[in-house]
Amino acid sequence: MNRSIHMCFKKAVAKSSGFSRIFAFGFMIFSGAGLINLCTVCAETTDELQGPPVAQSHIIGIDPGHQGPNVDMSDLEPLGPGSTEMKAKASTGTQGTFSGLPEYQLNLDVSLKLQQILEDRGYQTVLTRTDNDTAISNKERAEYVAGQGAEIYVRIHANGAESSSAAGALTISPSSSNPYISQLYDDSSSLSQCILDAYCDATGFENRGVTYADNMTGINWSTIPVTIVEMGFMTNESDDLKMSNPDFQNTMASGIADGIDAYFAEK
């Protein structure tokens, strides 16, 4: 390993005839202060001096899916660039059948924990919202994170189903034939797989695989690799009660962060 020399100083106190003898870089200097500063040279590895690895300087876009009911986002916007098909700008999402926790709140809670974990690991983050009353559409969210320099776009969601037996996690990626962002298929698929595998390893949730869909506004307007993380089913008792637990949310967020690490490790 390459090493670089870093000068560090250790202080010792002594008296010698009312003078201090200060040793610095091999030289002895006398002072009347009554102190000796014994300077030593120590070596530190290059890694210790250079700070976080380059791989951890990436900018991550995080979208806490949906938003609260106090914001009317029922107006329509295009499904993708140039599309004549229109969809609502945003919605409130589903709700925990057993916990009563709204999806928009769960998504925000996990996203804020994910932000902290990523920043602790040296990443930079961009969030589309930090409260439940931000009026920002799915199209605007995708444009915002890319405009802030994000390199990937991770959209945090939770699932629901008519059957309470449906359980587990999945991710959603644009398909290879997506009419708007087919060029992002490879990277988005890789991102989706990395996050899903790491998330399921961390949480123990069933791995339901990567789903490919081209009818998601927030995906179709993205200009960077994108995935939707469906963290679990809020209509399943086990998934729902686990996801509503703040301590378990830390585990969920850590799993997503591990997947982001794995994605960049492949680059």
N, C-alpha and C positions, 0 to 999 in steps of 0.2 A: 504494500500500500504506500502511495506517495505521502510524504509527511512534510509539513511546513512548520518553520520555527515561529513560535508565538512567545513573546516576552511577557512573563508574569512576575509579579513582585510579591515577596513575602516579607513581612515586617517583624523585626525582633527588637526588643527594648533592652538597652544596657548603658551603663555609664563608664566612661574611661577618662579620668582626670578632668571632668567637667566638659569634655568634648564628645561629640558624636562622631563616629566613623561611618560614613555612608558608602557602601559598596555598590557601584552601578556599572554594569557591563565591564567588570574587571578593573574598574578604577576605584580608588579610595579617596573619599572627600571628607574633610573634617568640618564639623559644625559645632557651635556652642549650644545647640538645642538640647543636648543631653540624650539624644536618641540615636540608635543605629538602625538604618534601613538596609537590611540585607537583601539584595536583589538577586534573584535566581532566574535562570532561564529554563523554561519548560517547553516541551514539544507537544503539540496537539495535532491530531490528524487533520488532513485537509477537509474531510467531511464535517468535522466539528466547527471549522472556521467559516465554511461557506454557507451555512444555514440549511434550510429545507431542500430536499432534492428537487430538481427542476420539474419532475413529474407531479409534484404537489403544488405547483403554482397555477394550475388550471382554474378557469372560471366556470362554475356550475350554475346553470339556470334551474331553479326549483319553482314549480307551480303547485301551490296548495289548491287542489281542484275545487270548483264550485265557489259559492259564497252565500252569505246569509240572506234571509227573506226580506230584509229591509231595503234591499237594492233591487229595483225592477230592471232585469236584463232580458225581458221577453222580446225586445226588438230583434230583428233578424239581421244576419250578416252572411256573406257568401261562404259556402263550404270550403272553398279553396280559391286561389288566385284565378280570376277569369270565370269562375263558376256561376251559373245561373241558379243553381240549387241553393236554397237559403236555410239556415238553421238559427235557433235562438242563440243570442250572444252568450248566455250562461244560464245555469240553474242552481238550485240548492242541493241537488243530489239526493241520496237515500238517507235512511236513518236506522240506527241499531234497533232491531226488533226486541231485544232483551235488555240492552243498556239504555236505550232511549237517546243515545248520543247522536247528534246530527252528523252526517258525513262531512259537511263543510268544516265543522269544528275538529273532527278527527284528522282530516287532511291538514289543517293548519297546525294542530298540535305536533304531529309527526314531522311536518316540514320545518318547523322552528327547531325541533330537536336535531333534525338532519343538518340544518344550517350550522348549528353549534358544533356538531361532531366534525363536519367537513372543515370548518375554519380551524378547529383544534388540530386537524391533520395538515394544515397549511394551504388548503384550497381557498379561493375566493368564491363568494356566492352572490347570486342575484335572485331575489324572491319577487314573484308577481304580486303578492299581497301579504300583509302582516296583520290584517284584521279581517272581520267578516262583512265589512260594509264598503269595501273598495269596488267602485264601479269600473270594472275592466273586463272586456269580453275575451273569449277564447282566442280570437284573431289577434287582439291587441296584446295579449299575454305573450304569444309566440313572437310577435314583432318586438316587444319590449326586451325580452331576455337576450335576443340576438343583437339588438341595438346596444346593449350594455356589454357586449363582448363575450357573452357566454359561449362555450365550446360544445356543450351538450345541454339538452333540455329534458329534465326529469319531472314528469307530471304525477303528482301523488293523488291517488283515488282509492276508493273502497267499493266493493261489489255488492250486488243484491240479486236475489233470485226468488221465483215463486216457491220453490221447494226449499225448506229449511235444511235439507240434507246436503245441499251444495256447499262446498267448503274449499278453502285453499287459496293460493295466490296465483296470479298470472300477470303477464305484461303484454302490452299492445304496441305493435310496430307497424309502420307503413309497409305495404307489400312491394314486391319488385315491380309490379305493374301500376303502382300509384300514379295517377295522371298528373300530379302536382310535384311530387318530390321523390320520384323513383331513384334519383341519383343518391339519395340518402339511405337507401334500403340496406346496404351491407353494414354500414356503421350503426344504423338504428337497430338492426337485428342483433348485432353483436352486443350493443349496449343493453338491449332488452334481456338477452340471455344471461349476461354477466350479472346484472342486478337481480334477476329472478333466482338464479342458482344460489347466490350469496344470501339473499333474503330468506329463502326457504331453509338454507342451512342454519341460519341464525335463529329463526323463529320456530322451526319444526313444522311449519305449515306445509300442506300438500302442494307439490309443484305441478300446476296445471298447464305449464308450457307457455310458449310465446304465441300469441294470436296476432294475425295480420289483418288490419282493417284500414280502409281508405275513406271512411265516412265520418272521421273525427276532425272537426274544424281546427282544433288546437294542434293536431298533427300536420294537417295539410298546409297550414300557414307557416310551419317551421322551416327555417333555412339552415338549421344545424341538426345533427343526429338527435332523435327524439324517442322517448318511450313513455307510455302510461303504465304506472305501477298500480295494479289492482291488488291492494294489500291483503284482502281477505273478504269474506262474505259477512255483511252486517245482518243478514237474515239467518245466519247459522249461529246457534247459541255459543258454541265453543269459540269460534272465530271472533264473534262480536264482543264477548266478555273479555277475552284476552286483549283485543285491540283497544278497548276502553280503559285499560289499566295503564296509568302513566309510566310505571316501571317497565312494563312490557313494550310500551311505545319507544323507550330507549333502545330496547333490543331490536325492534323493527327498523328504527332509524340507523342503527349501527350496521345492520345487514345490508341496507341500501347503500350506505357509504362503502362497505366492503366491496360491493358490486361495482361501484364507480372506480375504486382502486384497481380492481381486476381489469376493467375496461381499458384504463389508461396503461396498465402494465403490458397489455397486448400491443400497444402502439409503438 
